[in-house]
Amino acid sequence: MKYFLIFSYSTNHKIMTKREITHLSYQITGYAIKVHKALGPGLLESIYETCLLYELEKNGHAVRQQVFIPVIYDDLKINTDLKLDLFVDDSVVIELKTVESLLPVHEAQILTYMKLLKAPQGLLINFFTDITKTMKPFVNEYFNMLQD
């Protein structure tokens, strides 16, 4: 059995399994679809973020919004302007976009945020398009270290 402690800004979180992380991502996707169906495309990213935050909190999830992400190199902690849109239950990184098409730089961004936070899963959601076709889930080595 492999256990992995997920980096967290809080001290009261539980270690989730792969199945629980996957279920959480499924729930988040459902909330994003609900927001997108209600509002449609064409609004500012911050509006979708606020509505998705509302849905997540309304449904009992602990969500951190606009999280500053420090970069640690060796013994040096670098305070940066890197800001993650939403961090759900100290496990899933959510990066929102309102762009015509997602680019490789957007994927690199979410993968970097996941690595720096040691988060096992990330969701890249583009509200400009049909999110059921363009949303991209990501997992990394931290996900692979979790129990099934």
N, C-alpha and C positions, 0 to 999 in steps of 0.2 A: 504494500500500500504506500502510495506517495501522498504526502501532505505538503501544502505550500501555503505560507502565510502571505496574503496579498497586502502590499503596501497600502496604508490607509492614513488619512488625516484624522481619523477618529480611533478610539480605542475599544469601541463596543461593536464590533462586526463579527460575523461568523464566517468561517471558511466554507466556501461553496463548492459543490461538486460540478463536474462538467455538465451533468444533466440540469442542475439548477441554473447554471450560467446560461445554458442554451434556452431554457424556459423563460428566463428573465429577458433575454434578447427577443424572444418571440413576443412577449408581452409589450416590450418597448416598441417593436415594429407595429403592433396593433394600435397602440396609442398614436404613433406617428401617422399611420394611415387615417385614423379618425380625424386628426387635426387637419391633414391635407384635404380630406373629403369636405370638411366643413369650410375651410378657408380658400381652397384652390391655390393655384400657383400665382406668382407675381408679387408677393409681399416681401418685406424685408426679413432677413434671417432672424433678427431679434424678435420679431412677432411670432414666428413659428417656435422659436426657442422658449419664449414665455408660455405659449400654449401647451407645448410638450411638457415643460416643467410642471405646469398646473395639473395635467393629466397624471403624470407620474406621482406627484405628491398626493393628489386626491385618492390614488389607488394604493397608498401606504408605502411608497418607496422613499428612501433617503436619497436626496439628490443635491449635489453641489453644482453650482452654476458659475461659469466664468472662473474656473480654477486656475490660478497661477501655477505653473509647473517649473520647479527648480531643476537645474541641470547640475549633477554632481560628477565631477571629474577628479578621480583620486581622492584627496582630502579637501578639495576645493568645491565649495557650494557656490554656484553662480545663479544669482537671481536674474530671471529673464522676463521678457514680456510675452512668453508663451502662455496662451490661455486656452484651456479646454472649454468647450461649450457646456457640456453636462457630464457628470460622473455619477452613475447610478449605483446605489448600494455598494459603494467602494469596489465595484467589480467591472462595470461596463462603461467604456469610454464612448461618448456620443459626440460626433463632430457633424454639425449641420452646415449645409451649403444651399445657396440659391443661385446656381449657375447653370448656363445652358448645357454644359457637359462636364462631368468629373474628369480631372486630369491626374496623371501619375503623381504630381506634387501633393494632391489631396490625400492620396493613399499613403504616401511617405509620411505626411503629417500625422495621420491617425496612428500609424504603426510606431512612430517615434513617441507620441504621447503614451501609447500603451506600454512601450518599453520603459520610459522614464517613470511611469506610475506603477509598473509591474502589474498591470491590469491584464487579465486573461482574454478579454473580448472587447471588440470595438465595433461600432456601427457608423458607417458613413452614409448620411441621409441627405439627398438632394431634393429640396422641396420645389424646385423649379420644374421638375419633370414628374412623370408617373413614378412615385417612389417604390411601388411594388416591382418595377422593372429595373430601377437604377440603384436601389439601396444595396450597399456592399457590407457584408459582415466580415470581420477579421478575427482570427485567433492567432496565438503565438505560443512560444515555449512555456509561458506561464499557464496557459490553458492545458497544455499537454502534461503538466506536472500535477494537475488536480485529479482527485479520485473520480471514477466514472459515476 
